[in-house]
Amino acid sequence: MCVCLLSVMTLLTLTHMPHTDYSALSFPDRYLAAQMQAIHESVRTECSDPDHPEIPTVTFNEAGNVNKARTLPITFRGRDIIIELGGGRLVLQ
């Protein structure tokens, strides 16, 4: 009886939890994968986020360096991603 009651309460609680969009946080993973591909294959590579067209495309040269330093707005909890010029290091703020 107690297990049944706990199961019902858990289901009711989980169905009413708000959905949080974490897809913007996958951009750093895509960014690093594109940068590693550019370095490994010595080819020019682009990184974009199809789920968030507001995030501009980042281009890497054959050495994995970015073509333009910038701050990318990420709407999840007000986080910003800063891409440093040259080595293309990501800084999360």
MOPAC internal coordinates of N, CA, C and O (Angstrom, degrees):
PM7 1SCF
backbone

  N    0.0000 0     0.00 0     0.00 0    0    0    0
  C    1.4484 1     0.00 0     0.00 0    1    0    0
  C    1.5241 1   111.03 1     0.00 0    2    1    0
  O    1.2310 1   121.42 1   134.20 1    3    2    1
  N    1.3207 1   114.90 1   -45.80 1    3    2    1
  C    1.4607 1   120.26 1  -178.99 1    5    3    2
  C    1.5340 1   110.97 1   -64.56 1    6    5    3
  O    1.2310 1   120.29 1   139.77 1    7    6    5
  N    1.3375 1   117.05 1   -40.23 1    7    6    5
  C    1.4622 1   121.86 1   179.87 1    9    7    6
  C    1.5204 1   110.15 1   -64.67 1   10    9    7
  O    1.2310 1   120.20 1   139.56 1   11   10    9
  N    1.3046 1   117.22 1   -40.44 1   11   10    9
  C    1.4549 1   122.11 1   179.00 1   13   11   10
  C    1.5263 1   110.62 1   -63.73 1   14   13   11
  O    1.2310 1   120.47 1   135.83 1   15   14   13
  N    1.3129 1   116.71 1   -44.17 1   15   14   13
  C    1.4517 1   121.57 1   178.97 1   17   15   14
  C    1.5298 1   111.01 1   -63.30 1   18   17   15
  O    1.2310 1   119.97 1   137.09 1   19   18   17
  N    1.3234 1   117.67 1   -42.91 1   19   18   17
  C    1.4572 1   121.20 1   177.82 1   21   19   18
  C    1.5253 1   111.72 1   -64.14 1   22   21   19
  O    1.2310 1   120.32 1   141.46 1   23   22   21
  N    1.3175 1   116.99 1   -38.54 1   23   22   21
  C    1.4640 1   121.13 1   178.75 1   25   23   22
  C    1.5277 1   111.05 1   -63.98 1   26   25   23
  O    1.2310 1   120.43 1   134.98 1   27   26   25
  N    1.3051 1   116.78 1   -45.02 1   27   26   25
  C    1.4640 1   121.01 1   179.46 1   29   27   26
  C    1.5297 1   110.33 1   -63.80 1   30   29   27
  O    1.2310 1   119.95 1   136.63 1   31   30   29
  N    1.3050 1   117.70 1   -43.37 1   31   30   29
  C    1.4662 1   121.18 1   179.89 1   33   31   30
  C    1.5310 1   110.92 1   -64.08 1   34   33   31
  O    1.2310 1   120.35 1   140.30 1   35   34   33
  N    1.3328 1   116.94 1   -39.70 1   35   34   33
  C    1.4584 1   120.73 1   178.38 1   37   35   34
  C    1.5222 1   110.83 1   -64.25 1   38   37   35
  O    1.2310 1   119.96 1   134.57 1   39   38   37
  N    1.3089 1   117.69 1   -45.43 1   39   38   37
  C    1.4646 1   121.26 1   178.68 1   41   39   38
  C    1.5170 1   111.81 1   -61.75 1   42   41   39
  O    1.2310 1   120.05 1   138.09 1   43   42   41
  N    1.3139 1   117.50 1   -41.91 1   43   42   41
  C    1.4663 1   120.62 1   178.84 1   45   43   42
  C    1.5274 1   111.40 1   -64.96 1   46   45   43
  O    1.2310 1   120.28 1   142.18 1   47   46   45
  N    1.3099 1   117.07 1   -37.82 1   47   46   45
  C    1.4613 1   121.01 1   179.91 1   49   47   46
  C    1.5238 1   111.14 1   -69.72 1   50   49   47
  O    1.2310 1   120.12 1   135.64 1   51   50   49
  N    1.3219 1   117.38 1   -44.36 1   51   50   49
  C    1.4638 1   121.23 1  -177.34 1   53   51   50
  C    1.5171 1   112.81 1   -67.72 1   54   53   51
  O    1.2310 1   119.81 1   147.51 1   55   54   53
  N    1.3171 1   117.96 1   -32.49 1   55   54   53
  C    1.4654 1   119.79 1  -178.49 1   57   55   54
  C    1.5226 1   112.03 1   -73.93 1   58   57   55
  O    1.2310 1   119.52 1   162.09 1   59   58   57
  N    1.3235 1   118.53 1   -17.91 1   59   58   57
  C    1.4570 1   120.76 1  -178.26 1   61   59   58
  C    1.5231 1   113.38 1  -104.99 1   62   61   59
  O    1.2310 1   120.21 1  -170.56 1   63   62   61
  N    1.3313 1   117.20 1     9.44 1   63   62   61
  C    1.4687 1   119.63 1   178.54 1   65   63   62
  C    1.5237 1   109.25 1   -79.34 1   66   65   63
  O    1.2310 1   119.45 1   -41.41 1   67   66   65
  N    1.3352 1   118.66 1   138.59 1   67   66   65
  C    1.4670 1   120.19 1   179.68 1   69   67   66
  C    1.5295 1   110.57 1   -69.24 1   70   69   67
  O    1.2310 1   121.40 1   -32.47 1   71   70   69
  N    1.3213 1   114.93 1   147.53 1   71   70   69
  C    1.4629 1   121.00 1   179.09 1   73   71   70
  C    1.5286 1   109.08 1   -87.10 1   74   73   71
  O    1.2310 1   120.09 1   -50.36 1   75   74   73
  N    1.3130 1   117.43 1   129.64 1   75   74   73
  C    1.4561 1   122.63 1   178.04 1   77   75   74
  C    1.5212 1   108.46 1  -107.62 1   78   77   75
  O    1.2310 1   120.70 1   -48.33 1   79   78   77
  N    1.3354 1   116.26 1   131.67 1   79   78   77
  C    1.4593 1   121.33 1  -179.32 1   81   79   78
  C    1.5236 1   109.57 1   -85.73 1   82   81   79
  O    1.2310 1   120.48 1   -70.44 1   83   82   81
  N    1.3149 1   116.68 1   109.56 1   83   82   81
  C    1.4598 1   122.24 1   179.34 1   85   83   82
  C    1.5241 1   112.05 1   -99.44 1   86   85   83
  O    1.2310 1   119.38 1  -175.46 1   87   86   85
  N    1.3162 1   118.79 1     4.54 1   87   86   85
  C    1.4604 1   120.81 1  -173.09 1   89   87   86
  C    1.5278 1   112.57 1   -65.09 1   90   89   87
  O    1.2310 1   119.65 1   152.81 1   91   90   89
  N    1.3312 1   118.28 1   -27.19 1   91   90   89
  C    1.4627 1   119.76 1   179.06 1   93   91   90
  C    1.5169 1   111.72 1   -67.88 1   94   93   91
  O    1.2310 1   120.43 1   155.84 1   95   94   93
  N    1.3128 1   116.78 1   -24.16 1   95   94   93
  C    1.4558 1   119.89 1  -179.45 1   97   95   94
  C    1.5219 1   112.58 1   -77.38 1   98   97   95
  O    1.2310 1   119.76 1   171.57 1   99   98   97
  N    1.3376 1   118.07 1    -8.43 1   99   98   97
  C    1.4651 1   119.95 1   177.06 1  101   99   98
  C    1.5246 1   111.41 1   -80.18 1  102  101   99
  O    1.2310 1   119.48 1   169.97 1  103  102  101
  N    1.3337 1   118.59 1   -10.03 1  103  102  101
  C    1.4587 1   120.99 1  -179.79 1  105  103  102
  C    1.5290 1   112.83 1   -58.65 1  106  105  103
  O    1.2310 1   118.48 1   135.60 1  107  106  105
  N    1.3415 1   120.51 1   -44.40 1  107  106  105
  C    1.4695 1   118.41 1   177.82 1  109  107  106
  C    1.5259 1   113.52 1   -57.63 1  110  109  107
  O    1.2310 1   120.03 1   144.66 1  111  110  109
  N    1.3319 1   117.55 1   -35.34 1  111  110  109
  C    1.4648 1   120.10 1   177.86 1  113  111  110
  C    1.5234 1   111.09 1   -66.70 1  114  113  111
  O    1.2310 1   120.61 1   136.08 1  115  114  113
  N    1.3343 1   116.43 1   -43.92 1  115  114  113
  C    1.4722 1   120.11 1   177.43 1  117  115  114
  C    1.5264 1   110.58 1   -63.30 1  118  117  115
  O    1.2310 1   121.15 1   139.22 1  119  118  117
  N    1.3191 1   115.40 1   -40.78 1  119  118  117
  C    1.4640 1   121.35 1  -179.24 1  121  119  118
  C    1.5302 1   110.64 1   -60.40 1  122  121  119
  O    1.2310 1   120.44 1   129.80 1  123  122  121
  N    1.3287 1   116.77 1   -50.20 1  123  122  121
  C    1.4611 1   120.67 1  -178.35 1  125  123  122
  C    1.5259 1   111.67 1   -66.09 1  126  125  123
  O    1.2310 1   120.01 1   144.10 1  127  126  125
  N    1.3350 1   117.58 1   -35.90 1  127  126  125
  C    1.4649 1   120.39 1   178.02 1  129  127  126
  C    1.5270 1   110.42 1   -65.19 1  130  129  127
  O    1.2310 1   119.92 1   137.62 1  131  130  129
  N    1.3300 1   117.75 1   -42.38 1  131  130  129
  C    1.4725 1   120.77 1   178.74 1  133  131  130
  C    1.5226 1   110.89 1   -66.98 1  134  133  131
  O    1.2310 1   120.02 1   141.60 1  135  134  133
  N    1.3307 1   117.56 1   -38.40 1  135  134  133
  C    1.4610 1   120.98 1   178.95 1  137  135  134
  C    1.5283 1   110.52 1   -66.43 1  138  137  135
  O    1.2310 1   120.21 1   137.95 1  139  138  137
  N    1.3356 1   117.21 1   -42.05 1  139  138  137
  C    1.4657 1   120.17 1   178.30 1  141  139  138
  C    1.5324 1   111.33 1   -65.18 1  142  141  139
  O    1.2310 1   120.44 1   143.71 1  143  142  141
  N    1.3361 1   116.77 1   -36.29 1  143  142  141
  C    1.4646 1   119.96 1   177.66 1  145  143  142
  C    1.5219 1   110.66 1   -64.93 1  146  145  143
  O    1.2310 1   120.30 1   137.35 1  147  146  145
  N    1.3365 1   117.03 1   -42.65 1  147  146  145
  C    1.4593 1   120.73 1   178.88 1  149  147  146
  C    1.5245 1   111.20 1   -61.24 1  150  149  147
  O    1.2310 1   120.18 1   137.89 1  151  150  149
  N    1.3147 1   117.25 1   -42.11 1  151  150  149
  C    1.4695 1   120.95 1  -179.62 1  153  151  150
  C    1.5262 1   110.57 1   -70.35 1  154  153  151
  O    1.2310 1   120.43 1   134.12 1  155  154  153
  N    1.3235 1   116.79 1   -45.88 1  155  154  153
  C    1.4710 1   120.93 1  -175.30 1  157  155  154
  C    1.5263 1   112.23 1   -66.35 1  158  157  155
  O    1.2310 1   120.52 1   135.93 1  159  158  157
  N    1.3405 1   116.61 1   -44.07 1  159  158  157
  C    1.4656 1   120.60 1  -175.58 1  161  159  158
  C    1.5234 1   113.07 1   -95.70 1  162  161  159
  O    1.2310 1   119.94 1   176.21 1  163  162  161
  N    1.3294 1   117.72 1    -3.79 1  163  162  161
  C    1.4761 1   123.23 1  -177.30 1  165  163  162
  C    1.5255 1   111.43 1    52.10 1  166  165  163
  O    1.2310 1   121.14 1  -130.98 1  167  166  165
  N    1.3303 1   115.42 1    49.02 1  167  166  165
  C    1.4619 1   121.45 1   177.79 1  169  167  166
  C    1.5265 1   109.43 1  -129.24 1  170  169  167
  O    1.2310 1   121.09 1   -23.77 1  171  170  169
  N    1.3233 1   115.53 1   156.23 1  171  170  169
  C    1.4579 1   121.61 1   175.16 1  173  171  170
  C    1.5380 1   107.80 1   -73.00 1  174  173  171
  O    1.2310 1   120.25 1   -49.10 1  175  174  173
  N    1.3408 1   117.13 1   130.90 1  175  174  173
  C    1.4653 1   122.02 1  -174.98 1  177  175  174
  C    1.5200 1   109.83 1  -131.51 1  178  177  175
  O    1.2310 1   120.72 1   -30.42 1  179  178  177
  N    1.3217 1   116.24 1   149.58 1  179  178  177
  C    1.4660 1   121.81 1   175.82 1  181  179  178
  C    1.5181 1   109.79 1  -117.19 1  182  181  179
  O    1.2310 1   121.45 1   -32.21 1  183  182  181
  N    1.3193 1   114.84 1   147.79 1  183  182  181
  C    1.4574 1   121.39 1   177.42 1  185  183  182
  C    1.5258 1   107.68 1  -126.12 1  186  185  183
  O    1.2310 1   121.18 1   -55.17 1  187  186  185
  N    1.3300 1   115.34 1   124.83 1  187  186  185
  C    1.4611 1   120.01 1   176.65 1  189  187  186
  C    1.5231 1   108.31 1  -138.17 1  190  189  187
  O    1.2310 1   120.78 1   -14.27 1  191  190  189
  N    1.3165 1   116.12 1   165.73 1  191  190  189
  C    1.4571 1   121.12 1   179.34 1  193  191  190
  C    1.5276 1   108.07 1  -119.55 1  194  193  191
  O    1.2310 1   119.81 1   -77.12 1  195  194  193
  N    1.3413 1   117.97 1   102.88 1  195  194  193
  C    1.4630 1   120.04 1  -177.62 1  197  195  194
  C    1.5282 1   113.52 1   -64.82 1  198  197  195
  O    1.2310 1   120.27 1   156.00 1  199  198  197
  N    1.3334 1   117.08 1   -24.00 1  199  198  197
  C    1.4608 1   119.89 1   179.09 1  201  199  198
  C    1.5212 1   112.52 1   -76.43 1  202  201  199
  O    1.2310 1   120.56 1   157.08 1  203  202  201
  N    1.3358 1   116.54 1   -22.92 1  203  202  201
  C    1.4649 1   121.96 1  -178.17 1  205  203  202
  C    1.5243 1   109.76 1  -132.38 1  206  205  203
  O    1.2310 1   120.23 1   -92.61 1  207  206  205
  N    1.3478 1   117.17 1    87.39 1  207  206  205
  C    1.4629 1   119.70 1  -178.23 1  209  207  206
  C    1.5350 1   113.81 1   -66.85 1  210  209  207
  O    1.2310 1   120.19 1   166.80 1  211  210  209
  N    1.3317 1   117.24 1   -13.20 1  211  210  209
  C    1.4627 1   119.40 1   178.08 1  213  211  210
  C    1.5177 1   112.23 1   -73.10 1  214  213  211
  O    1.2310 1   119.84 1   162.84 1  215  214  213
  N    1.3313 1   117.90 1   -17.16 1  215  214  213
  C    1.4615 1   121.69 1   176.75 1  217  215  214
  C    1.5242 1   107.43 1   -84.55 1  218  217  215
  O    1.2310 1   119.72 1   -60.30 1  219  218  217
  N    1.3331 1   118.14 1   119.70 1  219  218  217
  C    1.4698 1   119.79 1  -175.83 1  221  219  218
  C    1.5272 1   112.49 1   -69.29 1  222  221  219
  O    1.2310 1   121.27 1   -20.87 1  223  222  221
  N    1.3255 1   115.17 1   159.13 1  223  222  221
  C    1.4621 1   121.76 1   178.38 1  225  223  222
  C    1.5204 1   109.66 1   -73.47 1  226  225  223
  O    1.2310 1   120.84 1   -43.53 1  227  226  225
  N    1.3232 1   116.00 1   136.47 1  227  226  225
  C    1.4648 1   122.54 1   177.88 1  229  227  226
  C    1.5146 1   107.17 1  -107.91 1  230  229  227
  O    1.2310 1   120.33 1   -47.89 1  231  230  229
  N    1.3448 1   116.97 1   132.11 1  231  230  229
  C    1.4577 1   122.04 1  -178.97 1  233  231  230
  C    1.5231 1   109.75 1  -110.88 1  234  233  231
  O    1.2310 1   121.05 1   -45.89 1  235  234  233
  N    1.3299 1   115.60 1   134.11 1  235  234  233
  C    1.4632 1   122.44 1   177.05 1  237  235  234
  C    1.5255 1   109.28 1  -109.36 1  238  237  235
  O    1.2310 1   120.45 1   -37.63 1  239  238  237
  N    1.3320 1   116.74 1   142.37 1  239  238  237
  C    1.4571 1   119.12 1   172.90 1  241  239  238
  C    1.5263 1   109.63 1   -85.10 1  242  241  239
  O    1.2310 1   120.37 1     7.36 1  243  242  241
  N    1.3197 1   116.90 1  -172.64 1  243  242  241
  C    1.4577 1   121.66 1  -175.36 1  245  243  242
  C    1.5315 1   113.00 1   -64.63 1  246  245  243
  O    1.2310 1   119.97 1   157.15 1  247  246  245
  N    1.3281 1   117.66 1   -22.85 1  247  246  245
  C    1.4702 1   121.61 1   179.77 1  249  247  246
  C    1.5328 1   112.33 1   -93.01 1  250  249  247
  O    1.2310 1   120.07 1  -178.85 1  251  250  249
  N    1.3419 1   117.47 1     1.15 1  251  250  249
  C    1.4587 1   121.14 1   179.59 1  253  251  250
  C    1.5175 1   113.72 1    85.81 1  254  253  251
  O    1.2310 1   120.14 1  -169.27 1  255  254  253
  N    1.3303 1   117.33 1    10.73 1  255  254  253
  C    1.4615 1   121.27 1   178.40 1  257  255  254
  C    1.5280 1   109.87 1   -86.63 1  258  257  255
  O    1.2310 1   120.52 1   -33.65 1  259  258  257
  N    1.3318 1   116.61 1   146.35 1  259  258  257
  C    1.4633 1   120.45 1   179.48 1  261  259  258
  C    1.5172 1   109.61 1   -83.55 1  262  261  259
  O    1.2310 1   121.09 1   -24.71 1  263  262  261
  N    1.3412 1   115.52 1   155.29 1  263  262  261
  C    1.4541 1   120.20 1  -178.49 1  265  263  262
  C    1.5254 1   112.73 1   -88.23 1  266  265  263
  O    1.2310 1   120.15 1   163.88 1  267  266  265
  N    1.3314 1   117.32 1   -16.12 1  267  266  265
  C    1.4610 1   119.34 1  -174.68 1  269  267  266
  C    1.5269 1   109.79 1  -154.41 1  270  269  267
  O    1.2310 1   120.48 1   -55.47 1  271  270  269
  N    1.3229 1   116.69 1   124.53 1  271  270  269
  C    1.4665 1   120.62 1   175.39 1  273  271  270
  C    1.5226 1   108.49 1   -75.24 1  274  273  271
  O    1.2310 1   120.47 1   -36.15 1  275  274  273
  N    1.3258 1   116.70 1   143.85 1  275  274  273
  C    1.4726 1   119.23 1  -178.50 1  277  275  274
  C    1.5195 1   110.92 1  -165.20 1  278  277  275
  O    1.2310 1   121.56 1   -13.16 1  279  278  277
  N    1.3056 1   114.62 1   166.84 1  279  278  277
  C    1.4650 1   122.06 1   172.45 1  281  279  278
  C    1.5176 1   107.07 1  -111.09 1  282  281  279
  O    1.2310 1   120.52 1   -54.08 1  283  282  281
  N    1.3138 1   116.61 1   125.92 1  283  282  281
  C    1.4616 1   121.32 1  -179.72 1  285  283  282
  C    1.5168 1   109.47 1  -103.67 1  286  285  283
  O    1.2310 1   120.18 1   -53.52 1  287  286  285
  N    1.3251 1   117.26 1   126.48 1  287  286  285
  C    1.4685 1   119.04 1   178.72 1  289  287  286
  C    1.5255 1   110.92 1   -77.71 1  290  289  287
  O    1.2310 1   120.70 1   -55.99 1  291  290  289
  N    1.3065 1   116.27 1   124.01 1  291  290  289
  C    1.4593 1   121.88 1   174.03 1  293  291  290
  C    1.5197 1   105.95 1  -112.80 1  294  293  291
  O    1.2310 1   120.23 1   -56.12 1  295  294  293
  N    1.3237 1   117.17 1   123.88 1  295  294  293
  C    1.4581 1   121.14 1  -171.18 1  297  295  294
  C    1.5164 1   114.04 1   -80.43 1  298  297  295
  O    1.2310 1   119.46 1   175.20 1  299  298  297
  N    1.3283 1   118.63 1    -4.80 1  299  298  297
  C    1.4577 1   120.10 1  -179.28 1  301  299  298
  C    1.5235 1   110.11 1   -79.34 1  302  301  299
  O    1.2310 1   120.45 1   -67.75 1  303  302  301
  N    1.3090 1   116.74 1   112.25 1  303  302  301
  C    1.4694 1   124.25 1   179.71 1  305  303  302
  C    1.5268 1   112.98 1    53.70 1  306  305  303
  O    1.2310 1   120.15 1  -147.97 1  307  306  305
  N    1.3257 1   117.32 1    32.03 1  307  306  305
  C    1.4636 1   121.64 1   174.82 1  309  307  306
  C    1.5154 1   114.66 1    67.24 1  310  309  307
  O    1.2310 1   119.34 1  -157.53 1  311  310  309
  N    1.3222 1   118.86 1    22.47 1  311  310  309
  C    1.4652 1   121.83 1  -178.71 1  313  311  310
  C    1.5239 1   110.40 1   -78.22 1  314  313  311
  O    1.2310 1   120.57 1   -37.29 1  315  314  313
  N    1.3096 1   116.52 1   142.71 1  315  314  313
  C    1.4585 1   123.28 1   173.76 1  317  315  314
  C    1.5182 1   108.60 1  -115.33 1  318  317  315
  O    1.2310 1   120.73 1   -33.89 1  319  318  317
  N    1.3304 1   116.21 1   146.11 1  319  318  317
  C    1.4518 1   121.72 1   173.34 1  321  319  318
  C    1.5158 1   106.89 1  -113.60 1  322  321  319
  O    1.2310 1   120.57 1   -54.62 1  323  322  321
  N    1.3249 1   116.51 1   125.38 1  323  322  321
  C    1.4597 1   121.88 1   178.40 1  325  323  322
  C    1.5219 1   107.62 1  -107.55 1  326  325  323
  O    1.2310 1   120.80 1   -53.77 1  327  326  325
  N    1.3380 1   116.08 1   126.23 1  327  326  325
  C    1.4578 1   121.54 1   176.75 1  329  327  326
  C    1.5154 1   107.25 1  -103.33 1  330  329  327
  O    1.2310 1   120.78 1   -61.28 1  331  330  329
  N    1.3163 1   116.12 1   118.72 1  331  330  329
  C    1.4583 1   120.47 1  -178.83 1  333  331  330
  C    1.5217 1   110.20 1   -83.26 1  334  333  331
  O    1.2310 1   120.86 1   -35.73 1  335  334  333
  N    1.3188 1   115.95 1   144.27 1  335  334  333
  C    1.4569 1   122.34 1  -179.44 1  337  335  334
  C    1.5159 1   110.05 1   -68.67 1  338  337  335
  O    1.2310 1   120.60 1   -30.42 1  339  338  337
  N    1.3151 1   116.46 1   149.58 1  339  338  337
  C    1.4604 1   120.99 1   179.26 1  341  339  338
  C    1.4999 1   110.26 1    92.90 1  342  341  339
  O    1.2310 1   120.02 1    72.13 1  343  342  341
  N    1.3209 1   117.57 1  -107.87 1  343  342  341
  C    1.4615 1   121.76 1  -176.95 1  345  343  342
  C    1.5020 1   114.22 1   -64.62 1  346  345  343
  O    1.2310 1   119.53 1   163.00 1  347  346  345
  N    1.3244 1   118.50 1   -17.00 1  347  346  345
  C    1.4544 1   122.11 1   175.75 1  349  347  346
  C    1.5114 1   114.61 1    75.00 1  350  349  347
  O    1.2310 1   120.61 1  -147.77 1  351  350  349
  N    1.3228 1   116.43 1    32.23 1  351  350  349
  C    1.4612 1   120.21 1  -179.56 1  353  351  350
  C    1.5299 1   109.38 1   -67.17 1  354  353  351
  O    1.2310 1   120.54 1   -41.69 1  355  354  353
  N    1.3349 1   116.58 1   138.31 1  355  354  353
  C    1.4667 1   122.52 1   176.62 1  357  355  354
  C    1.5164 1   109.52 1   -91.84 1  358  357  355
  O    1.2310 1   120.67 1   -45.64 1  359  358  357
  N    1.3287 1   116.31 1   134.36 1  359  358  357
  C    1.4638 1   121.46 1   175.83 1  361  359  358
  C    1.5349 1   106.22 1  -124.81 1  362  361  359
  O    1.2310 1   120.46 1   -57.79 1  363  362  361
  N    1.3281 1   116.73 1   122.21 1  363  362  361
  C    1.4617 1   121.44 1   177.85 1  365  363  362
  C    1.5269 1   109.07 1   -96.02 1  366  365  363
  O    1.2310 1   120.79 1   -52.08 1  367  366  365
  N    1.3279 1   116.10 1   127.92 1  367  366  365
  C    1.4649 1   120.75 1   177.91 1  369  367  366
  C    1.5037 1   110.06 1  -120.91 1  370  369  367
  O    1.2310 1   120.10 1   180.00 1  371  370  369

